Every structure is written in C-alpha cells, then in structure tokens.
C-alpha cells in the first residue's frame, strides 16, 4: 500500500502583539501505511497569518527600496481558518 498523509488542525490562536491581530494555526500531520510497522509518524507545525503582507522591491538603477502592502490572501487555508480570519479581519 501507499503511504497516506493526513492533516488535522489542532488549534487556532489569535495573538494581539500589536494593534492588528495575528492568527496562528497549529496543525498535526500524520503519515501512515498499514503494512509498515514503523508508521504512523506525526509532526506538528504552526504558521502565522497576518492581515497585511509587505513586499519590498529595490530599484536596479538607484538601489532605492520601495515597500508596498496588500491584504494577505488566505483563501487556500482550511475553511475553519478562513472563518476565523474573516471574523478577526472583517471586510471593510
């Protein structure tokens, strides 16, 4: 059989480190194969989602830095995470 990978969101936390909250997602990943006695194995991972994403570009002629901000696209996240982000950062 093939190794299967599953993921499960263990927790979603909202941190108020500054004036705009940050969403932190803790996920448990499991790899399993019923024919392999060394499996399953698990790994926990976390990632943070900020409301805004900053991008800095540099001019090739002057070297001057320009920073722009845009709303973070979190549409590829789990539906539960999207729901929390939508509650924390409502559309304006």
VEXNU-447696 format. One line per 8 residues: number of its first residue (from 1); for each residue x, y negated, z negated of N, C-alpha, C, O, CB. Coordinates in nm, 4 decimals. Glycine has a CB too. Example, Ala and Ser with C-alpha at 12.3 -4.5 7.8 and 13.67 -1.06 7.14 Angstrom:
1> 1.3190:0.5690:-0.7800:1.2300:0.4500:-0.7800:1.3200:0.3300:-0.7800:1.4236:0.3319:-0.8465:1.1308:0.4473:-0.9046 | 1.2850:0.2250:-0.7080:1.3670:0.1060:-0.7140:1.2900:-0.0030:-0.7870:1.3409:-0.1138:-0.8039:1.4084:0.0598:-0.5725
This chain:
1> 0.0826:0.1185:0.0000:0.0000:0.0000:0.0000:0.0872:-0.1251:0.0000:0.2077:-0.1193:-0.0245:-0.0941:0.0003:-0.1205 | 0.0257:-0.2332:0.0270:0.0956:-0.3613:0.0305:0.0860:-0.4311:-0.1047:-0.0053:-0.4074:-0.1837:0.0382:-0.4511:0.1411 | 0.1813:-0.5158:-0.1273:0.1800:-0.5972:-0.2480:0.0748:-0.7068:-0.2295:0.0693:-0.7721:-0.1253:0.3219:-0.6583:-0.2777 | -0.0070:-0.7254:-0.3305:-0.1073:-0.8312:-0.3255:-0.0698:-0.9410:-0.4247:-0.0193:-0.9144:-0.5337:-0.2489:-0.7750:-0.3564 | -0.0955:-1.0632:-0.3842:-0.0693:-1.1783:-0.4702:-0.2032:-1.2436:-0.5028:-0.2835:-1.2715:-0.4138:0.0288:-1.2803:-0.4016 | -0.2256:-1.2675:-0.6316:-0.3459:-1.3391:-0.6734:-0.3041:-1.4588:-0.7575:-0.1973:-1.4595:-0.8188:-0.4427:-1.2459:-0.7530 | -0.3888:-1.5584:-0.7593:-0.3620:-1.6756:-0.8428:-0.4876:-1.7103:-0.9215:-0.6000:-1.6928:-0.8743:-0.3158:-1.7968:-0.7565 | -0.4654:-1.7596:-1.0423:-0.5756:-1.7963:-1.1307:-0.5368:-1.9237:-1.2036:-0.4290:-1.9324:-1.2625:-0.6090:-1.6815:-1.2316
9> -0.6244:-2.0217:-1.1994:-0.5987:-2.1445:-1.2739:-0.6227:-2.1164:-1.4207:-0.7316:-2.0748:-1.4603:-0.6884:-2.2620:-1.2238 | -0.5202:-2.1394:-1.5010:-0.5316:-2.1173:-1.6454:-0.5807:-2.2422:-1.7173:-0.6576:-2.2330:-1.8130:-0.3970:-2.0737:-1.7032 | -0.5362:-2.3593:-1.6711:-0.5790:-2.4816:-1.7391:-0.5589:-2.6022:-1.6487:-0.4752:-2.6026:-1.5585:-0.5019:-2.5005:-1.8708 | -0.6385:-2.7040:-1.6763:-0.6254:-2.8332:-1.6102:-0.6219:-2.9374:-1.7209:-0.7147:-2.9477:-1.8011:-0.7433:-2.8600:-1.5076 | -0.5141:-3.0144:-1.7243:-0.4969:-3.1172:-1.8275:-0.4951:-3.2544:-1.7639:-0.4477:-3.2715:-1.6515:-0.3675:-3.0940:-1.9079 | -0.5465:-3.3511:-1.8360:-0.5419:-3.4901:-1.7926:-0.4518:-3.5649:-1.8899:-0.4781:-3.5690:-2.0100:-0.6857:-3.5540:-1.7862 | -0.3451:-3.6241:-1.8365:-0.2483:-3.6979:-1.9185:-0.2619:-3.8467:-1.8908:-0.2728:-3.8891:-1.7757:-0.1030:-3.6503:-1.8903 | -0.2610:-3.9247:-1.9971:-0.2664:-4.0700:-1.9859:-0.1312:-4.1272:-2.0250:-0.1166:-4.1880:-2.1310:-0.3794:-4.1291:-2.0746
17> -0.0310:-4.1070:-1.9372:0.1029:-4.1579:-1.9657:0.1155:-4.3045:-1.9298:0.2026:-4.3742:-1.9820:0.2071:-4.0774:-1.8907 | 0.0313:-4.3511:-1.8429:0.0282:-4.4925:-1.8084:-0.1185:-4.5310:-1.7898:-0.2073:-4.4639:-1.8424:0.1134:-4.5229:-1.6787 | -0.1436:-4.6352:-1.7176:-0.2820:-4.6810:-1.7040:-0.3653:-4.5919:-1.6129:-0.4881:-4.5930:-1.6220:-0.2842:-4.8221:-1.6515 | -0.3014:-4.5149:-1.5252:-0.3735:-4.4247:-1.4345:-0.3448:-4.2810:-1.4763:-0.2286:-4.2412:-1.4834:-0.3321:-4.4488:-1.2850 | -0.4482:-4.2028:-1.5038:-0.4253:-4.0657:-1.5500:-0.3605:-3.9765:-1.4441:-0.3759:-3.9979:-1.3239:-0.5560:-4.0044:-1.5935 | -0.2883:-3.8769:-1.4923:-0.2268:-3.7744:-1.4085:-0.2944:-3.6417:-1.4402:-0.3207:-3.6114:-1.5566:-0.0716:-3.7663:-1.4318 | -0.3226:-3.5627:-1.3373:-0.3847:-3.4313:-1.3549:-0.2751:-3.3260:-1.3435:-0.1996:-3.3241:-1.2463:-0.4989:-3.4065:-1.2490 | -0.2668:-3.2379:-1.4443:-0.1689:-3.1288:-1.4433:-0.2443:-2.9961:-1.4353:-0.3396:-2.9724:-1.5095:-0.0769:-3.1336:-1.5708
25> -0.1994:-2.9103:-1.3437:-0.2654:-2.7820:-1.3201:-0.1682:-2.6697:-1.3539:-0.0563:-2.6664:-1.3027:-0.3148:-2.7703:-1.1723 | -0.2108:-2.5773:-1.4405:-0.1312:-2.4600:-1.4765:-0.1934:-2.3389:-1.4076:-0.3118:-2.3103:-1.4256:-0.1248:-2.4398:-1.6329 | -0.1122:-2.2674:-1.3280:-0.1608:-2.1541:-1.2503:-0.0818:-2.0287:-1.2860:0.0398:-2.0342:-1.3042:-0.1507:-2.1832:-1.0992 | -0.1511:-1.9163:-1.2959:-0.0887:-1.7861:-1.3188:-0.0926:-1.7090:-1.1879:-0.1996:-1.6863:-1.1314:-0.1608:-1.7068:-1.4336 | 0.0257:-1.6684:-1.1394:0.0372:-1.5878:-1.0174:0.0699:-1.4445:-1.0567:0.1523:-1.4213:-1.1452:0.1463:-1.6455:-0.9212 | 0.0053:-1.3479:-0.9908:0.0297:-1.2065:-1.0175:0.0552:-1.1346:-0.8862:-0.0185:-1.1524:-0.7892:-0.0896:-1.1425:-1.0930 | 0.1599:-1.0532:-0.8837:0.1914:-0.9675:-0.7698:0.1737:-0.8238:-0.8162:0.2263:-0.7853:-0.9206:0.3373:-0.9933:-0.7152 | 0.0996:-0.7440:-0.7391:0.0710:-0.6071:-0.7817:0.0651:-0.5130:-0.6620:0.0292:-0.5521:-0.5510:-0.0610:-0.6017:-0.8597
33> 0.1009:-0.3897:-0.6880:0.0880:-0.2788:-0.5934:0.0613:-0.1553:-0.6787:0.1460:-0.1172:-0.7595:0.2183:-0.2614:-0.5015 | -0.0549:-0.0922:-0.6624:-0.0882:0.0229:-0.7465:0.0108:0.1388:-0.7336:0.0164:0.2248:-0.8214:-0.2262:0.0718:-0.7123 | 0.0881:0.1420:-0.6266:0.1847:0.2500:-0.6058:0.3242:0.2174:-0.6583:0.4151:0.2995:-0.6462:0.1932:0.2826:-0.4595 | 0.3421:0.1016:-0.7149:0.4729:0.0591:-0.7646:0.4660:0.0464:-0.9160:0.3922:-0.0373:-0.9680:0.5171:-0.0756:-0.6997 | 0.5415:0.1281:-0.9866:0.5386:0.1305:-1.1330:0.6028:0.0065:-1.1949:0.5803:-0.0211:-1.3127:0.6089:0.2545:-1.1839 | 0.6815:-0.0683:-1.1189:0.7457:-0.1888:-1.1724:0.6540:-0.3112:-1.1644:0.6870:-0.4182:-1.2155:0.8756:-0.2166:-1.0969 | 0.5426:-0.2944:-1.1018:0.4455:-0.4039:-1.0896:0.3267:-0.3763:-1.1802:0.3044:-0.2593:-1.2112:0.3988:-0.4214:-0.9421 | 0.2506:-0.4710:-1.2240:0.2499:-0.6093:-1.1767:0.3544:-0.6960:-1.2451:0.4036:-0.6648:-1.3536:0.1140:-0.6695:-1.1974
41> 0.3864:-0.8056:-1.1781:0.4670:-0.9105:-1.2391:0.3861:-1.0393:-1.2318:0.3034:-1.0572:-1.1424:0.6067:-0.9257:-1.1679 | 0.4111:-1.1283:-1.3267:0.3375:-1.2542:-1.3304:0.4340:-1.3711:-1.3448:0.5461:-1.3570:-1.3937:0.2354:-1.2543:-1.4457 | 0.3874:-1.4837:-1.3015:0.4650:-1.6065:-1.3126:0.3689:-1.7227:-1.3323:0.2677:-1.7330:-1.2630:0.5543:-1.6285:-1.1870 | 0.4008:-1.8091:-1.4262:0.3208:-1.9291:-1.4479:0.3909:-2.0469:-1.3811:0.5135:-2.0574:-1.3794:0.2990:-1.9558:-1.6004 | 0.3089:-2.1337:-1.3269:0.3629:-2.2512:-1.2604:0.2695:-2.3687:-1.2874:0.1484:-2.3514:-1.3004:0.3799:-2.2267:-1.1071 | 0.3267:-2.4873:-1.2955:0.2425:-2.6054:-1.3124:0.2846:-2.7111:-1.2110:0.4002:-2.7177:-1.1692:0.2522:-2.6609:-1.4576 | 0.1889:-2.7922:-1.1734:0.2185:-2.9069:-1.0886:0.1278:-3.0224:-1.1281:0.0171:-3.0034:-1.1783:0.2007:-2.8717:-0.9386 | 0.1780:-3.1416:-1.1042:0.1044:-3.2631:-1.1382:0.0536:-3.3294:-1.0118:0.1173:-3.3251:-0.9066:0.1926:-3.3604:-1.2183
49> -0.0633:-3.3911:-1.0251:-0.1228:-3.4648:-0.9148:-0.1452:-3.6076:-0.9628:-0.2119:-3.6303:-1.0638:-0.2569:-3.3984:-0.8660 | -0.0894:-3.7027:-0.8904:-0.1072:-3.8440:-0.9211:-0.2085:-3.9040:-0.8249:-0.2256:-3.8551:-0.7132:0.0275:-3.9200:-0.9133 | -0.2754:-4.0097:-0.8681:-0.3749:-4.0744:-0.7832:-0.3102:-4.1302:-0.6568:-0.3655:-4.1173:-0.5476:-0.4463:-4.1863:-0.8601 | -0.1940:-4.1917:-0.6714:-0.1256:-4.2541:-0.5588:0.0052:-4.1821:-0.5292:0.0721:-4.1323:-0.6198:-0.0994:-4.4026:-0.5871 | 0.0405:-4.1773:-0.4010:0.1684:-4.1216:-0.3576:0.2508:-4.2349:-0.2976:0.2048:-4.3048:-0.2072:0.1484:-4.0047:-0.2542 | 0.3718:-4.2527:-0.3478:0.4607:-4.3581:-0.2972:0.5555:-4.3010:-0.1936:0.6072:-4.1904:-0.2091:0.5405:-4.4232:-0.4123 | 0.5779:-4.3776:-0.0878:0.6725:-4.3393:0.0171:0.7675:-4.4564:0.0401:0.7239:-4.5698:0.0601:0.5980:-4.2996:0.1500 | 0.8966:-4.4283:0.0372:0.9964:-4.5319:0.0630:1.0670:-4.5014:0.1934:1.1164:-4.3906:0.2144:1.0982:-4.5419:-0.0531
57> 1.0714:-4.6003:0.2807:1.1450:-4.5874:0.4068:1.2520:-4.6954:0.4095:1.2386:-4.7999:0.3457:1.0493:-4.5992:0.5314 | 1.3582:-4.6685:0.4843:1.4706:-4.7606:0.4928:1.4914:-4.8004:0.6379:1.4876:-4.7162:0.7277:1.5992:-4.6974:0.4340 | 1.5131:-4.9276:0.6597:1.5388:-4.9792:0.7933:1.6750:-4.9286:0.8411:1.7741:-4.9377:0.7685:1.5334:-5.1347:0.7949 | 1.6795:-4.8757:0.9627:1.8071:-4.8270:1.0166:1.8987:-4.9432:1.0540:2.0196:-4.9247:1.0677:1.7829:-4.7375:1.1394 | 1.8419:-5.0626:1.0705:1.9236:-5.1787:1.1079:1.9758:-5.2547:0.9865:2.0928:-5.2928:0.9823:1.8431:-5.2726:1.1956 | 1.8887:-5.2770:0.8875:1.9277:-5.3594:0.7728:1.9481:-5.2791:0.6449:2.0120:-5.3268:0.5512:1.8237:-5.4651:0.7487 | 1.8943:-5.1578:0.6405:1.9027:-5.0782:0.5192:1.8016:-5.1186:0.4141:1.7995:-5.0637:0.3040:2.0395:-5.0876:0.4622 | 1.7175:-5.2152:0.4487:1.6165:-5.2648:0.3551:1.5119:-5.1572:0.3279:1.4647:-5.0891:0.4189:1.5492:-5.3921:0.4101
65> 1.4774:-5.1440:0.2006:1.3777:-5.0442:0.1591:1.2387:-5.1047:0.1643:1.2176:-5.2194:0.1248:1.4078:-4.9916:0.0168 | 1.1445:-5.0260:0.2136:1.0040:-5.0644:0.2102:0.9261:-4.9499:0.1486:0.9345:-4.8356:0.1937:0.9503:-5.0991:0.3528 | 0.8498:-4.9823:0.0442:0.7711:-4.8815:-0.0265:0.6238:-4.9048:0.0010:0.5745:-5.0173:-0.0072:0.7996:-4.8849:-0.1786 | 0.5543:-4.7967:0.0336:0.4095:-4.8056:0.0543:0.3423:-4.7007:-0.0336:0.4013:-4.5983:-0.0681:0.3717:-4.7851:0.2057 | 0.2177:-4.7293:-0.0687:0.1409:-4.6358:-0.1499:0.0133:-4.5985:-0.0770:-0.0460:-4.6798:-0.0062:0.1088:-4.6959:-0.2881 | -0.0278:-4.4740:-0.0957:-0.1530:-4.4251:-0.0383:-0.2166:-4.3303:-0.1384:-0.1484:-4.2715:-0.2224:-0.1294:-4.3542:0.0995 | -0.3481:-4.3162:-0.1284:-0.4167:-4.2202:-0.2144:-0.3650:-4.0796:-0.1864:-0.3447:-4.0427:-0.0708:-0.5697:-4.2271:-0.1932 | -0.3441:-4.0024:-0.2901:-0.2973:-3.8650:-0.2749:-0.4080:-3.7785:-0.2157:-0.5231:-3.7849:-0.2588:-0.2506:-3.8078:-0.4106
73> -0.3719:-3.6978:-0.1168:-0.4666:-3.6038:-0.0573:-0.4583:-3.4728:-0.1360:-0.3599:-3.3996:-0.1252:-0.4364:-3.5807:0.0959 | -0.5612:-3.4437:-0.2147:-0.5639:-3.3214:-0.2939:-0.6699:-3.2245:-0.2417:-0.7137:-3.1353:-0.3144:-0.5901:-3.3541:-0.4411 | -0.7108:-3.2416:-0.1171:-0.8176:-3.1597:-0.0590:-0.7785:-3.0129:-0.0414:-0.8657:-2.9279:-0.0233:-0.8582:-3.2167:0.0746 | -0.6491:-2.9822:-0.0464:-0.6057:-2.8431:-0.0323:-0.6022:-2.7684:-0.1664:-0.5632:-2.6517:-0.1717:-0.4680:-2.8389:0.0321 | -0.6428:-2.8351:-0.2728:-0.6421:-2.7736:-0.4060:-0.7662:-2.6864:-0.4271:-0.8610:-2.6909:-0.3489:-0.6349:-2.8822:-0.5149 | -0.7634:-2.6081:-0.5329:-0.8770:-2.5268:-0.5741:-0.9984:-2.6181:-0.5989:-0.9813:-2.7311:-0.6447:-0.8423:-2.4439:-0.7021 | -1.1195:-2.5714:-0.5696:-1.2391:-2.6547:-0.5908:-1.2525:-2.7102:-0.7329:-1.3027:-2.8211:-0.7510:-1.3618:-2.5747:-0.5581 | -1.2085:-2.6348:-0.8335:-1.2151:-2.6854:-0.9712:-1.1229:-2.8055:-0.9902:-1.1580:-2.9022:-1.0578:-1.1779:-2.5746:-1.0710
81> -1.0057:-2.7979:-0.9302:-0.9098:-2.9082:-0.9402:-0.9637:-3.0303:-0.8663:-0.9519:-3.1427:-0.9150:-0.7715:-2.8667:-0.8829 | -1.0225:-3.0085:-0.7496:-1.0818:-3.1196:-0.6738:-1.1905:-3.1874:-0.7565:-1.1983:-3.3102:-0.7601:-1.1402:-3.0693:-0.5391 | -1.2739:-3.1085:-0.8224:-1.3821:-3.1643:-0.9039:-1.3260:-3.2501:-1.0174:-1.3782:-3.3582:-1.0447:-1.4701:-3.0513:-0.9611 | -1.2206:-3.2030:-1.0835:-1.1610:-3.2801:-1.1935:-1.0989:-3.4086:-1.1389:-1.1180:-3.5158:-1.1964:-1.0537:-3.1956:-1.2686 | -1.0252:-3.3985:-1.0290:-0.9638:-3.5184:-0.9698:-1.0706:-3.6201:-0.9295:-1.0528:-3.7402:-0.9497:-0.8781:-3.4804:-0.8471 | -1.1806:-3.5725:-0.8730:-1.2894:-3.6628:-0.8346:-1.3513:-3.7319:-0.9563:-1.3937:-3.8471:-0.9472:-1.3972:-3.5858:-0.7582 | -1.3567:-3.6625:-1.0693:-1.4093:-3.7235:-1.1917:-1.3112:-3.8253:-1.2511:-1.3514:-3.9306:-1.3005:-1.4407:-3.6150:-1.2951 | -1.1826:-3.7916:-1.2452:-1.0799:-3.8787:-1.3039:-1.0590:-4.0032:-1.2185:-1.0423:-4.1129:-1.2717:-0.9470:-3.8026:-1.3196
89> -1.0598:-3.9868:-1.0856:-1.0381:-4.0976:-0.9922:-1.1598:-4.1123:-0.9000:-1.1529:-4.0727:-0.7836:-0.9084:-4.0747:-0.9085 | -1.2695:-4.1676:-0.9489:-1.3881:-4.1790:-0.8640:-1.3617:-4.2679:-0.7432:-1.2782:-4.3582:-0.7492:-1.5057:-4.2340:-0.9443 | -1.4318:-4.2428:-0.6347:-1.4193:-4.3253:-0.5136:-1.4652:-4.4661:-0.5451:-1.5599:-4.4882:-0.6205:-1.5020:-4.2659:-0.3956 | -1.3963:-4.5589:-0.4860:-1.4309:-4.6997:-0.5130:-1.4910:-4.7635:-0.3920:-1.5263:-4.8814:-0.3954:-1.3087:-4.7790:-0.5573
